[in-house]
């Protein structure tokens, strides 16, 4: 079963948010790099995606897990301490 238009919009929004997190760098080197996320920013992303995971279809849940995997793996590559941001 495909996603509803609402789930497609939510997926696109969460994907944009995850892509933004993947542009974060421990050391900002050019205009395209973003500083590491604050605890509030990362917490908001995780809370929002968790809410959609809980209520979403299987497709939505798989998409959320994919976004978590990519965003958190990138932050780990940049040696940005996610645990410290999560309190």
N, CA, C and O atoms as a Maestro MAE file, in Angstrom:
{
 s_m_m2io_version
 :::
 2.0.0
}

f_m_ct {
 s_m_title
 :::
 protein
 m_atom[348] {
  # First column is atom index #
  i_m_mmod_type
  r_m_x_coord
  r_m_y_coord
  r_m_z_coord
  i_m_residue_number
  s_m_chain_name
  s_m_pdb_residue_name
  s_m_pdb_atom_name
  i_m_atomic_number
  :::
  1 25 0.844 -1.183 0.000 1 A "UNK " " N  " 7
  2 3 0.000 0.000 0.000 1 A "UNK " " CA " 6
  3 2 0.883 1.238 0.000 1 A "UNK " " C  " 6
  4 15 1.843 1.317 0.766 1 A "UNK " " O  " 8
  5 25 0.571 2.184 -0.835 2 A "UNK " " N  " 7
  6 3 1.339 3.419 -0.914 2 A "UNK " " CA " 6
  7 2 1.023 4.355 0.224 2 A "UNK " " C  " 6
  8 15 0.113 4.115 1.018 2 A "UNK " " O  " 8
  9 25 1.775 5.405 0.290 3 A "UNK " " N  " 7
  10 3 1.564 6.391 1.342 3 A "UNK " " CA " 6
  11 2 0.429 7.333 0.972 3 A "UNK " " C  " 6
  12 15 0.178 7.597 -0.204 3 A "UNK " " O  " 8
  13 25 -0.246 7.830 1.988 4 A "UNK " " N  " 7
  14 3 -1.260 8.853 1.777 4 A "UNK " " CA " 6
  15 2 -0.556 10.170 1.469 4 A "UNK " " C  " 6
  16 15 0.633 10.319 1.753 4 A "UNK " " O  " 8
  17 25 -1.282 11.126 0.892 5 A "UNK " " N  " 7
  18 3 -0.654 12.440 0.657 5 A "UNK " " CA " 6
  19 2 -0.110 13.065 1.935 5 A "UNK " " C  " 6
  20 15 0.927 13.728 1.904 5 A "UNK " " O  " 8
  21 25 -0.793 12.865 3.057 6 A "UNK " " N  " 7
  22 3 -0.308 13.420 4.324 6 A "UNK " " CA " 6
  23 2 1.016 12.777 4.724 6 A "UNK " " C  " 6
  24 15 1.937 13.468 5.159 6 A "UNK " " O  " 8
  25 25 1.115 11.444 4.577 7 A "UNK " " N  " 7
  26 3 2.372 10.768 4.912 7 A "UNK " " CA " 6
  27 2 3.485 11.172 3.964 7 A "UNK " " C  " 6
  28 15 4.638 11.283 4.380 7 A "UNK " " O  " 8
  29 25 3.160 11.396 2.691 8 A "UNK " " N  " 7
  30 3 4.181 11.847 1.744 8 A "UNK " " CA " 6
  31 2 4.737 13.205 2.164 8 A "UNK " " C  " 6
  32 15 5.944 13.437 2.097 8 A "UNK " " O  " 8
  33 25 3.851 14.098 2.596 9 A "UNK " " N  " 7
  34 3 4.294 15.417 3.061 9 A "UNK " " CA " 6
  35 2 5.144 15.287 4.315 9 A "UNK " " C  " 6
  36 15 6.197 15.916 4.415 9 A "UNK " " O  " 8
  37 25 4.702 14.483 5.267 10 A "UNK " " N  " 7
  38 3 5.478 14.274 6.491 10 A "UNK " " CA " 6
  39 2 6.836 13.659 6.182 10 A "UNK " " C  " 6
  40 15 7.848 14.060 6.755 10 A "UNK " " O  " 8
  41 25 6.858 12.686 5.278 11 A "UNK " " N  " 7
  42 3 8.129 12.055 4.895 11 A "UNK " " CA " 6
  43 2 9.074 13.073 4.275 11 A "UNK " " C  " 6
  44 15 10.263 13.097 4.589 11 A "UNK " " O  " 8
  45 25 8.547 13.906 3.400 12 A "UNK " " N  " 7
  46 3 9.378 14.922 2.752 12 A "UNK " " CA " 6
  47 2 9.916 15.921 3.774 12 A "UNK " " C  " 6
  48 15 11.071 16.337 3.691 12 A "UNK " " O  " 8
  49 25 9.081 16.302 4.733 13 A "UNK " " N  " 7
  50 3 9.506 17.246 5.768 13 A "UNK " " CA " 6
  51 2 10.595 16.641 6.639 13 A "UNK " " C  " 6
  52 15 11.612 17.283 6.903 13 A "UNK " " O  " 8
  53 25 10.385 15.394 7.091 14 A "UNK " " N  " 7
  54 3 11.399 14.738 7.921 14 A "UNK " " CA " 6
  55 2 12.683 14.497 7.127 14 A "UNK " " C  " 6
  56 15 13.778 14.587 7.681 14 A "UNK " " O  " 8
  57 25 12.556 14.190 5.834 15 A "UNK " " N  " 7
  58 3 13.734 13.988 4.984 15 A "UNK " " CA " 6
  59 2 14.522 15.293 4.862 15 A "UNK " " C  " 6
  60 15 15.751 15.284 4.928 15 A "UNK " " O  " 8
  61 25 13.826 16.402 4.686 16 A "UNK " " N  " 7
  62 3 14.498 17.704 4.611 16 A "UNK " " CA " 6
  63 2 15.235 17.995 5.913 16 A "UNK " " C  " 6
  64 15 16.368 18.476 5.896 16 A "UNK " " O  " 8
  65 25 14.598 17.705 7.030 17 A "UNK " " N  " 7
  66 3 15.189 17.935 8.347 17 A "UNK " " CA " 6
  67 2 16.436 17.070 8.519 17 A "UNK " " C  " 6
  68 15 17.466 17.546 8.995 17 A "UNK " " O  " 8
  69 25 16.337 15.787 8.128 18 A "UNK " " N  " 7
  70 3 17.495 14.889 8.244 18 A "UNK " " CA " 6
  71 2 18.628 15.352 7.331 18 A "UNK " " C  " 6
  72 15 19.796 15.285 7.711 18 A "UNK " " O  " 8
  73 25 18.290 15.818 6.135 19 A "UNK " " N  " 7
  74 3 19.308 16.317 5.203 19 A "UNK " " CA " 6
  75 2 20.024 17.519 5.804 19 A "UNK " " C  " 6
  76 15 21.236 17.665 5.650 19 A "UNK " " O  " 8
  77 25 19.283 18.374 6.483 20 A "UNK " " N  " 7
  78 3 19.895 19.526 7.153 20 A "UNK " " CA " 6
  79 2 20.862 19.060 8.232 20 A "UNK " " C  " 6
  80 15 21.959 19.605 8.356 20 A "UNK " " O  " 8
  81 25 20.466 18.054 9.018 21 A "UNK " " N  " 7
  82 3 21.373 17.516 10.035 21 A "UNK " " CA " 6
  83 2 22.632 16.942 9.400 21 A "UNK " " C  " 6
  84 15 23.710 17.007 9.990 21 A "UNK " " O  " 8
  85 25 22.502 16.376 8.191 22 A "UNK " " N  " 7
  86 3 23.657 15.786 7.527 22 A "UNK " " CA " 6
  87 2 24.611 16.837 6.970 22 A "UNK " " C  " 6
  88 15 25.705 16.494 6.523 22 A "UNK " " O  " 8
  89 25 24.222 18.098 6.988 23 A "UNK " " N  " 7
  90 3 25.120 19.171 6.564 23 A "UNK " " CA " 6
  91 2 25.882 19.758 7.745 23 A "UNK " " C  " 6
  92 15 26.726 20.635 7.565 23 A "UNK " " O  " 8
  93 25 25.589 19.283 8.944 24 A "UNK " " N  " 7
  94 3 26.281 19.773 10.139 24 A "UNK " " CA " 6
  95 2 27.702 19.230 10.175 24 A "UNK " " C  " 6
  96 15 27.947 18.072 9.837 24 A "UNK " " O  " 8
  97 25 28.606 20.056 10.576 25 A "UNK " " N  " 7
  98 3 30.013 19.684 10.690 25 A "UNK " " CA " 6
  99 2 30.520 20.089 12.065 25 A "UNK " " C  " 6
  100 15 30.076 21.083 12.641 25 A "UNK " " O  " 8
  101 25 31.452 19.307 12.578 26 A "UNK " " N  " 7
  102 3 32.067 19.665 13.865 26 A "UNK " " CA " 6
  103 2 32.814 20.987 13.722 26 A "UNK " " C  " 6
  104 15 32.764 21.842 14.606 26 A "UNK " " O  " 8
  105 25 33.512 21.141 12.585 27 A "UNK " " N  " 7
  106 3 34.211 22.387 12.290 27 A "UNK " " CA " 6
  107 2 33.650 22.936 10.988 27 A "UNK " " C  " 6
  108 15 33.762 22.301 9.939 27 A "UNK " " O  " 8
  109 25 33.055 24.102 11.056 28 A "UNK " " N  " 7
  110 3 32.455 24.725 9.879 28 A "UNK " " CA " 6
  111 2 33.574 25.257 8.993 28 A "UNK " " C  " 6
  112 15 34.398 26.064 9.423 28 A "UNK " " O  " 8
  113 25 33.587 24.785 7.729 29 A "UNK " " N  " 7
  114 3 34.673 25.155 6.821 29 A "UNK " " CA " 6
  115 2 34.235 26.076 5.689 29 A "UNK " " C  " 6
  116 15 35.056 26.822 5.155 29 A "UNK " " O  " 8
  117 25 32.967 26.042 5.314 30 A "UNK " " N  " 7
  118 3 32.496 26.938 4.256 30 A "UNK " " CA " 6
  119 2 31.034 27.294 4.506 30 A "UNK " " C  " 6
  120 15 30.437 26.856 5.490 30 A "UNK " " O  " 8
  121 25 30.466 28.089 3.610 31 A "UNK " " N  " 7
  122 3 29.106 28.584 3.807 31 A "UNK " " CA " 6
  123 2 28.059 27.470 3.779 31 A "UNK " " C  " 6
  124 15 26.970 27.642 4.327 31 A "UNK " " O  " 8
  125 25 28.362 26.350 3.160 32 A "UNK " " N  " 7
  126 3 27.404 25.257 3.076 32 A "UNK " " CA " 6
  127 2 27.368 24.385 4.319 32 A "UNK " " C  " 6
  128 15 26.443 23.593 4.497 32 A "UNK " " O  " 8
  129 25 28.368 24.525 5.180 33 A "UNK " " N  " 7
  130 3 28.429 23.732 6.405 33 A "UNK " " CA " 6
  131 2 27.592 24.387 7.499 33 A "UNK " " C  " 6
  132 15 27.538 25.611 7.610 33 A "UNK " " O  " 8
  133 25 26.961 23.572 8.279 34 A "UNK " " N  " 7
  134 3 26.188 24.054 9.411 34 A "UNK " " CA " 6
  135 2 26.848 23.614 10.708 34 A "UNK " " C  " 6
  136 15 27.489 22.565 10.762 34 A "UNK " " O  " 8
  137 25 26.690 24.417 11.746 35 A "UNK " " N  " 7
  138 3 27.223 24.055 13.052 35 A "UNK " " CA " 6
  139 2 26.458 22.851 13.596 35 A "UNK " " C  " 6
  140 15 25.338 22.581 13.161 35 A "UNK " " O  " 8
  141 25 27.049 22.134 14.536 36 A "UNK " " N  " 7
  142 3 26.347 20.988 15.128 36 A "UNK " " CA " 6
  143 2 24.991 21.408 15.687 36 A "UNK " " C  " 6
  144 15 24.839 22.535 16.158 36 A "UNK " " O  " 8
  145 25 24.006 20.513 15.640 37 A "UNK " " N  " 7
  146 3 22.685 20.868 16.153 37 A "UNK " " CA " 6
  147 2 22.720 21.052 17.668 37 A "UNK " " C  " 6
  148 15 23.534 20.450 18.368 37 A "UNK " " O  " 8
  149 25 21.830 21.885 18.145 38 A "UNK " " N  " 7
  150 3 21.701 22.045 19.597 38 A "UNK " " CA " 6
  151 2 20.884 20.876 20.137 38 A "UNK " " C  " 6
  152 15 20.265 20.131 19.377 38 A "UNK " " O  " 8
  153 25 20.892 20.731 21.437 39 A "UNK " " N  " 7
  154 3 20.101 19.665 22.057 39 A "UNK " " CA " 6
  155 2 18.623 19.835 21.725 39 A "UNK " " C  " 6
  156 15 17.920 18.848 21.509 39 A "UNK " " O  " 8
  157 25 18.146 21.074 21.684 40 A "UNK " " N  " 7
  158 3 16.736 21.331 21.357 40 A "UNK " " CA " 6
  159 2 16.417 20.931 19.924 40 A "UNK " " C  " 6
  160 15 15.372 20.334 19.667 40 A "UNK " " O  " 8
  161 25 17.315 21.256 18.976 41 A "UNK " " N  " 7
  162 3 17.080 20.928 17.570 41 A "UNK " " CA " 6
  163 2 17.063 19.422 17.342 41 A "UNK " " C  " 6
  164 15 16.167 18.904 16.675 41 A "UNK " " O  " 8
  165 25 18.041 18.725 17.890 42 A "UNK " " N  " 7
  166 3 18.089 17.273 17.711 42 A "UNK " " CA " 6
  167 2 16.914 16.610 18.421 42 A "UNK " " C  " 6
  168 15 16.308 15.679 17.889 42 A "UNK " " O  " 8
  169 25 16.592 17.088 19.623 43 A "UNK " " N  " 7
  170 3 15.460 16.542 20.356 43 A "UNK " " CA " 6
  171 2 14.150 16.743 19.613 43 A "UNK " " C  " 6
  172 15 13.307 15.847 19.587 43 A "UNK " " O  " 8
  173 25 13.972 17.906 19.011 44 A "UNK " " N  " 7
  174 3 12.752 18.180 18.251 44 A "UNK " " CA " 6
  175 2 12.638 17.241 17.053 44 A "UNK " " C  " 6
  176 15 11.555 16.729 16.772 44 A "UNK " " O  " 8
  177 25 13.753 17.007 16.340 45 A "UNK " " N  " 7
  178 3 13.745 16.079 15.201 45 A "UNK " " CA " 6
  179 2 13.371 14.673 15.661 45 A "UNK " " C  " 6
  180 15 12.520 14.022 15.054 45 A "UNK " " O  " 8
  181 25 14.006 14.209 16.731 46 A "UNK " " N  " 7
  182 3 13.734 12.850 17.201 46 A "UNK " " CA " 6
  183 2 12.308 12.708 17.731 46 A "UNK " " C  " 6
  184 15 11.660 11.690 17.487 46 A "UNK " " O  " 8
  185 25 11.812 13.710 18.449 47 A "UNK " " N  " 7
  186 3 10.429 13.646 18.956 47 A "UNK " " CA " 6
  187 2 9.423 13.656 17.816 47 A "UNK " " C  " 6
  188 15 8.480 12.865 17.811 47 A "UNK " " O  " 8
  189 25 9.620 14.547 16.848 48 A "UNK " " N  " 7
  190 3 8.687 14.635 15.720 48 A "UNK " " CA " 6
  191 2 8.677 13.345 14.909 48 A "UNK " " C  " 6
  192 15 7.614 12.853 14.531 48 A "UNK " " O  " 8
  193 25 9.850 12.804 14.646 49 A "UNK " " N  " 7
  194 3 9.899 11.579 13.854 49 A "UNK " " CA " 6
  195 2 9.370 10.385 14.648 49 A "UNK " " C  " 6
  196 15 8.790 9.469 14.066 49 A "UNK " " O  " 8
  197 25 9.562 10.384 15.968 50 A "UNK " " N  " 7
  198 3 9.031 9.304 16.791 50 A "UNK " " CA " 6
  199 2 7.504 9.323 16.809 50 A "UNK " " C  " 6
  200 15 6.867 8.270 16.777 50 A "UNK " " O  " 8
  201 25 6.920 10.514 16.861 51 A "UNK " " N  " 7
  202 3 5.463 10.617 16.808 51 A "UNK " " CA " 6
  203 2 4.926 10.057 15.499 51 A "UNK " " C  " 6
  204 15 3.915 9.355 15.487 51 A "UNK " " O  " 8
  205 25 5.604 10.368 14.392 52 A "UNK " " N  " 7
  206 3 5.166 9.862 13.096 52 A "UNK " " CA " 6
  207 2 5.420 8.363 12.984 52 A "UNK " " C  " 6
  208 15 4.647 7.648 12.347 52 A "UNK " " O  " 8
  209 25 6.497 7.885 13.597 53 A "UNK " " N  " 7
  210 3 6.781 6.456 13.594 53 A "UNK " " CA " 6
  211 2 5.656 5.702 14.295 53 A "UNK " " C  " 6
  212 15 5.187 4.673 13.808 53 A "UNK " " O  " 8
  213 25 5.233 6.219 15.432 54 A "UNK " " N  " 7
  214 3 4.208 5.552 16.237 54 A "UNK " " CA " 6
  215 2 2.873 5.485 15.503 54 A "UNK " " C  " 6
  216 15 2.175 4.474 15.579 54 A "UNK " " O  " 8
  217 25 2.514 6.551 14.796 55 A "UNK " " N  " 7
  218 3 1.198 6.611 14.151 55 A "UNK " " CA " 6
  219 2 1.217 6.193 12.684 55 A "UNK " " C  " 6
  220 15 0.155 6.006 12.089 55 A "UNK " " O  " 8
  221 25 2.389 6.045 12.093 56 A "UNK " " N  " 7
  222 3 2.491 5.856 10.648 56 A "UNK " " CA " 6
  223 2 2.324 4.423 10.173 56 A "UNK " " C  " 6
  224 15 2.287 3.473 10.955 56 A "UNK " " O  " 8
  225 25 2.226 4.316 8.871 57 A "UNK " " N  " 7
  226 3 2.143 3.015 8.209 57 A "UNK " " CA " 6
  227 2 3.523 2.353 8.229 57 A "UNK " " C  " 6
  228 15 4.502 2.957 8.667 57 A "UNK " " O  " 8
  229 25 3.589 1.130 7.760 58 A "UNK " " N  " 7
  230 3 4.871 0.428 7.685 58 A "UNK " " CA " 6
  231 2 5.855 1.201 6.811 58 A "UNK " " C  " 6
  232 15 7.035 1.304 7.145 58 A "UNK " " O  " 8
  233 25 5.376 1.739 5.704 59 A "UNK " " N  " 7
  234 3 6.245 2.521 4.818 59 A "UNK " " CA " 6
  235 2 6.799 3.737 5.540 59 A "UNK " " C  " 6
  236 15 7.979 4.064 5.414 59 A "UNK " " O  " 8
  237 25 5.944 4.398 6.292 60 A "UNK " " N  " 7
  238 3 6.372 5.581 7.046 60 A "UNK " " CA " 6
  239 2 7.388 5.183 8.109 60 A "UNK " " C  " 6
  240 15 8.388 5.876 8.299 60 A "UNK " " O  " 8
  241 25 7.144 4.081 8.797 61 A "UNK " " N  " 7
  242 3 8.069 3.628 9.836 61 A "UNK " " CA " 6
  243 2 9.435 3.298 9.258 61 A "UNK " " C  " 6
  244 15 10.461 3.645 9.844 61 A "UNK " " O  " 8
  245 25 9.453 2.638 8.123 62 A "UNK " " N  " 7
  246 3 10.734 2.314 7.480 62 A "UNK " " CA " 6
  247 2 11.464 3.589 7.062 62 A "UNK " " C  " 6
  248 15 12.686 3.680 7.179 62 A "UNK " " O  " 8
  249 25 10.709 4.567 6.575 63 A "UNK " " N  " 7
  250 3 11.310 5.842 6.194 63 A "UNK " " CA " 6
  251 2 11.922 6.568 7.376 63 A "UNK " " C  " 6
  252 15 13.004 7.144 7.264 63 A "UNK " " O  " 8
  253 25 11.235 6.544 8.508 64 A "UNK " " N  " 7
  254 3 11.743 7.197 9.712 64 A "UNK " " CA " 6
  255 2 13.035 6.528 10.175 64 A "UNK " " C  " 6
  256 15 13.996 7.211 10.532 64 A "UNK " " O  " 8
  257 25 13.060 5.204 10.170 65 A "UNK " " N  " 7
  258 3 14.271 4.482 10.581 65 A "UNK " " CA " 6
  259 2 15.424 4.809 9.639 65 A "UNK " " C  " 6
  260 15 16.560 4.977 10.083 65 A "UNK " " O  " 8
  261 25 15.139 4.900 8.343 66 A "UNK " " N  " 7
  262 3 16.167 5.259 7.364 66 A "UNK " " CA " 6
  263 2 16.729 6.649 7.658 66 A "UNK " " C  " 6
  264 15 17.941 6.857 7.604 66 A "UNK " " O  " 8
  265 25 15.844 7.599 7.969 67 A "UNK " " N  " 7
  266 3 16.301 8.958 8.271 67 A "UNK " " CA " 6
  267 2 17.144 8.999 9.528 67 A "UNK " " C  " 6
  268 15 18.174 9.671 9.564 67 A "UNK " " O  " 8
  269 25 16.712 8.277 10.573 68 A "UNK " " N  " 7
  270 3 17.511 8.211 11.801 68 A "UNK " " CA " 6
  271 2 18.892 7.652 11.503 68 A "UNK " " C  " 6
  272 15 19.904 8.191 11.951 68 A "UNK " " O  " 8
  273 25 18.920 6.565 10.741 69 A "UNK " " N  " 7
  274 3 20.187 5.905 10.429 69 A "UNK " " CA " 6
  275 2 21.145 6.860 9.726 69 A "UNK " " C  " 6
  276 15 22.310 6.971 10.108 69 A "UNK " " O  " 8
  277 25 20.656 7.546 8.702 70 A "UNK " " N  " 7
  278 3 21.522 8.456 7.947 70 A "UNK " " CA " 6
  279 2 21.969 9.650 8.781 70 A "UNK " " C  " 6
  280 15 23.151 9.996 8.777 70 A "UNK " " O  " 8
  281 25 21.049 10.279 9.489 71 A "UNK " " N  " 7
  282 3 21.393 11.476 10.265 71 A "UNK " " CA " 6
  283 2 22.339 11.140 11.418 71 A "UNK " " C  " 6
  284 15 23.331 11.838 11.626 71 A "UNK " " O  " 8
  285 25 22.043 10.087 12.160 72 A "UNK " " N  " 7
  286 3 22.890 9.746 13.308 72 A "UNK " " CA " 6
  287 2 24.252 9.208 12.868 72 A "UNK " " C  " 6
  288 15 25.255 9.454 13.537 72 A "UNK " " O  " 8
  289 25 24.298 8.481 11.758 73 A "UNK " " N  " 7
  290 3 25.587 8.000 11.242 73 A "UNK " " CA " 6
  291 2 26.458 9.181 10.819 73 A "UNK " " C  " 6
  292 15 27.666 9.182 11.056 73 A "UNK " " O  " 8
  293 25 25.848 10.178 10.198 74 A "UNK " " N  " 7
  294 3 26.622 11.352 9.792 74 A "UNK " " CA " 6
  295 2 27.181 12.083 11.008 74 A "UNK " " C  " 6
  296 15 28.352 12.461 11.029 74 A "UNK " " O  " 8
  297 25 26.341 12.280 12.018 75 A "UNK " " N  " 7
  298 3 26.817 12.968 13.219 75 A "UNK " " CA " 6
  299 2 27.947 12.187 13.878 75 A "UNK " " C  " 6
  300 15 28.881 12.785 14.412 75 A "UNK " " O  " 8
  301 25 27.874 10.854 13.848 76 A "UNK " " N  " 7
  302 3 28.945 10.023 14.406 76 A "UNK " " CA " 6
  303 2 30.228 10.180 13.593 76 A "UNK " " C  " 6
  304 15 31.317 10.253 14.163 76 A "UNK " " O  " 8
  305 25 30.105 10.231 12.251 77 A "UNK " " N  " 7
  306 3 31.284 10.435 11.394 77 A "UNK " " CA " 6
  307 2 31.961 11.769 11.698 77 A "UNK " " C  " 6
  308 15 33.186 11.879 11.656 77 A "UNK " " O  " 8
  309 25 31.161 12.762 11.998 78 A "UNK " " N  " 7
  310 3 31.705 14.088 12.312 78 A "UNK " " CA " 6
  311 2 32.178 14.186 13.760 78 A "UNK " " C  " 6
  312 15 32.659 15.231 14.199 78 A "UNK " " O  " 8
  313 25 32.036 13.079 14.495 79 A "UNK " " N  " 7
  314 3 32.432 13.034 15.907 79 A "UNK " " CA " 6
  315 2 31.674 14.063 16.746 79 A "UNK " " C  " 6
  316 15 32.229 14.689 17.650 79 A "UNK " " O  " 8
  317 25 30.384 14.219 16.418 80 A "UNK " " N  " 7
  318 3 29.493 15.081 17.189 80 A "UNK " " CA " 6
  319 2 28.799 14.174 18.200 80 A "UNK " " C  " 6
  320 15 28.096 13.239 17.817 80 A "UNK " " O  " 8
  321 25 28.992 14.444 19.474 81 A "UNK " " N  " 7
  322 3 28.483 13.577 20.537 81 A "UNK " " CA " 6
  323 2 26.963 13.694 20.652 81 A "UNK " " C  " 6
  324 15 26.449 14.650 21.231 81 A "UNK " " O  " 8
  325 25 26.261 12.727 20.102 82 A "UNK " " N  " 7
  326 3 24.808 12.743 20.120 82 A "UNK " " CA " 6
  327 2 24.282 12.511 21.527 82 A "UNK " " C  " 6
  328 15 23.297 13.133 21.925 82 A "UNK " " O  " 8
  329 25 24.914 11.639 22.278 83 A "UNK " " N  " 7
  330 3 24.460 11.373 23.648 83 A "UNK " " CA " 6
  331 2 24.487 12.649 24.487 83 A "UNK " " C  " 6
  332 15 23.587 12.891 25.291 83 A "UNK " " O  " 8
  333 25 25.495 13.438 24.298 84 A "UNK " " N  " 7
  334 3 25.582 14.698 25.026 84 A "UNK " " CA " 6
  335 2 24.456 15.666 24.660 84 A "UNK " " C  " 6
  336 15 24.012 16.465 25.484 84 A "UNK " " O  " 8
  337 25 24.004 15.576 23.403 85 A "UNK " " N  " 7
  338 3 22.915 16.445 22.949 85 A "UNK " " CA " 6
  339 2 21.555 15.956 23.441 85 A "UNK " " C  " 6
  340 15 20.605 16.733 23.538 85 A "UNK " " O  " 8
  341 25 21.470 14.660 23.752 86 A "UNK " " N  " 7
  342 3 20.186 14.088 24.136 86 A "UNK " " CA " 6
  343 2 19.947 14.167 25.632 86 A "UNK " " C  " 6
  344 15 18.876 13.784 26.102 86 A "UNK " " O  " 8
  345 25 20.901 14.648 26.378 87 A "UNK " " N  " 7
  346 3 20.719 14.858 27.812 87 A "UNK " " CA " 6
  347 2 20.906 13.637 28.551 87 A "UNK " " C  " 6
  348 15 20.790 13.633 29.776 87 A "UNK " " O  " 8
  :::
 }
 m_bond[347] {
  # First column is bond index #
  i_m_from
  i_m_to
  i_m_order
  :::
  1 1 2 1
  2 2 3 1
  3 3 4 2
  4 3 5 1
  5 5 6 1
  6 6 7 1
  7 7 8 2
  8 7 9 1
  9 9 10 1
  10 10 11 1
  11 11 12 2
  12 11 13 1
  13 13 14 1
  14 14 15 1
  15 15 16 2
  16 15 17 1
  17 17 18 1
  18 18 19 1
  19 19 20 2
  20 19 21 1
  21 21 22 1
  22 22 23 1
  23 23 24 2
  24 23 25 1
  25 25 26 1
  26 26 27 1
  27 27 28 2
  28 27 29 1
  29 29 30 1
  30 30 31 1
  31 31 32 2
  32 31 33 1
  33 33 34 1
  34 34 35 1
  35 35 36 2
  36 35 37 1
  37 37 38 1
  38 38 39 1
  39 39 40 2
  40 39 41 1
  41 41 42 1
  42 42 43 1
  43 43 44 2
  44 43 45 1
  45 45 46 1
  46 46 47 1
  47 47 48 2
  48 47 49 1
  49 49 50 1
  50 50 51 1
  51 51 52 2
  52 51 53 1
  53 53 54 1
  54 54 55 1
  55 55 56 2
  56 55 57 1
  57 57 58 1
  58 58 59 1
  59 59 60 2
  60 59 61 1
  61 61 62 1
  62 62 63 1
  63 63 64 2
  64 63 65 1
  65 65 66 1
  66 66 67 1
  67 67 68 2
  68 67 69 1
  69 69 70 1
  70 70 71 1
  71 71 72 2
  72 71 73 1
  73 73 74 1
  74 74 75 1
  75 75 76 2
  76 75 77 1
  77 77 78 1
  78 78 79 1
  79 79 80 2
  80 79 81 1
  81 81 82 1
  82 82 83 1
  83 83 84 2
  84 83 85 1
  85 85 86 1
  86 86 87 1
  87 87 88 2
  88 87 89 1
  89 89 90 1
  90 90 91 1
  91 91 92 2
  92 91 93 1
  93 93 94 1
  94 94 95 1
  95 95 96 2
  96 95 97 1
  97 97 98 1
  98 98 99 1
  99 99 100 2
  100 99 101 1
  101 101 102 1
  102 102 103 1
  103 103 104 2
  104 103 105 1
  105 105 106 1
  106 106 107 1
  107 107 108 2
  108 107 109 1
  109 109 110 1
  110 110 111 1
  111 111 112 2
  112 111 113 1
  113 113 114 1
  114 114 115 1
  115 115 116 2
  116 115 117 1
  117 117 118 1
  118 118 119 1
  119 119 120 2
  120 119 121 1
  121 121 122 1
  122 122 123 1
  123 123 124 2
  124 123 125 1
  125 125 126 1
  126 126 127 1
  127 127 128 2
  128 127 129 1
  129 129 130 1
  130 130 131 1
  131 131 132 2
  132 131 133 1
  133 133 134 1
  134 134 135 1
  135 135 136 2
  136 135 137 1
  137 137 138 1
  138 138 139 1
  139 139 140 2
  140 139 141 1
  141 141 142 1
  142 142 143 1
  143 143 144 2
  144 143 145 1
  145 145 146 1
  146 146 147 1
  147 147 148 2
  148 147 149 1
  149 149 150 1
  150 150 151 1
  151 151 152 2
  152 151 153 1
  153 153 154 1
  154 154 155 1
  155 155 156 2
  156 155 157 1
  157 157 158 1
  158 158 159 1
  159 159 160 2
  160 159 161 1
  161 161 162 1
  162 162 163 1
  163 163 164 2
  164 163 165 1
  165 165 166 1
  166 166 167 1
  167 167 168 2
  168 167 169 1
  169 169 170 1
  170 170 171 1
  171 171 172 2
  172 171 173 1
  173 173 174 1
  174 174 175 1
  175 175 176 2
  176 175 177 1
  177 177 178 1
  178 178 179 1
  179 179 180 2
  180 179 181 1
  181 181 182 1
  182 182 183 1
  183 183 184 2
  184 183 185 1
  185 185 186 1
  186 186 187 1
  187 187 188 2
  188 187 189 1
  189 189 190 1
  190 190 191 1
  191 191 192 2
  192 191 193 1
  193 193 194 1
  194 194 195 1
  195 195 196 2
  196 195 197 1
  197 197 198 1
  198 198 199 1
  199 199 200 2
  200 199 201 1
  201 201 202 1
  202 202 203 1
  203 203 204 2
  204 203 205 1
  205 205 206 1
  206 206 207 1
  207 207 208 2
  208 207 209 1
  209 209 210 1
  210 210 211 1
  211 211 212 2
  212 211 213 1
  213 213 214 1
  214 214 215 1
  215 215 216 2
  216 215 217 1
  217 217 218 1
  218 218 219 1
  219 219 220 2
  220 219 221 1
  221 221 222 1
  222 222 223 1
  223 223 224 2
  224 223 225 1
  225 225 226 1
  226 226 227 1
  227 227 228 2
  228 227 229 1
  229 229 230 1
  230 230 231 1
  231 231 232 2
  232 231 233 1
  233 233 234 1
  234 234 235 1
  235 235 236 2
  236 235 237 1
  237 237 238 1
  238 238 239 1
  239 239 240 2
  240 239 241 1
  241 241 242 1
  242 242 243 1
  243 243 244 2
  244 243 245 1
  245 245 246 1
  246 246 247 1
  247 247 248 2
  248 247 249 1
  249 249 250 1
  250 250 251 1
  251 251 252 2
  252 251 253 1
  253 253 254 1
  254 254 255 1
  255 255 256 2
  256 255 257 1
  257 257 258 1
  258 258 259 1
  259 259 260 2
  260 259 261 1
  261 261 262 1
  262 262 263 1
  263 263 264 2
  264 263 265 1
  265 265 266 1
  266 266 267 1
  267 267 268 2
  268 267 269 1
  269 269 270 1
  270 270 271 1
  271 271 272 2
  272 271 273 1
  273 273 274 1
  274 274 275 1
  275 275 276 2
  276 275 277 1
  277 277 278 1
  278 278 279 1
  279 279 280 2
  280 279 281 1
  281 281 282 1
  282 282 283 1
  283 283 284 2
  284 283 285 1
  285 285 286 1
  286 286 287 1
  287 287 288 2
  288 287 289 1
  289 289 290 1
  290 290 291 1
  291 291 292 2
  292 291 293 1
  293 293 294 1
  294 294 295 1
  295 295 296 2
  296 295 297 1
  297 297 298 1
  298 298 299 1
  299 299 300 2
  300 299 301 1
  301 301 302 1
  302 302 303 1
  303 303 304 2
  304 303 305 1
  305 305 306 1
  306 306 307 1
  307 307 308 2
  308 307 309 1
  309 309 310 1
  310 310 311 1
  311 311 312 2
  312 311 313 1
  313 313 314 1
  314 314 315 1
  315 315 316 2
  316 315 317 1
  317 317 318 1
  318 318 319 1
  319 319 320 2
  320 319 321 1
  321 321 322 1
  322 322 323 1
  323 323 324 2
  324 323 325 1
  325 325 326 1
  326 326 327 1
  327 327 328 2
  328 327 329 1
  329 329 330 1
  330 330 331 1
  331 331 332 2
  332 331 333 1
  333 333 334 1
  334 334 335 1
  335 335 336 2
  336 335 337 1
  337 337 338 1
  338 338 339 1
  339 339 340 2
  340 339 341 1
  341 341 342 1
  342 342 343 1
  343 343 344 2
  344 343 345 1
  345 345 346 1
  346 346 347 1
  347 347 348 2
  :::
 }
}
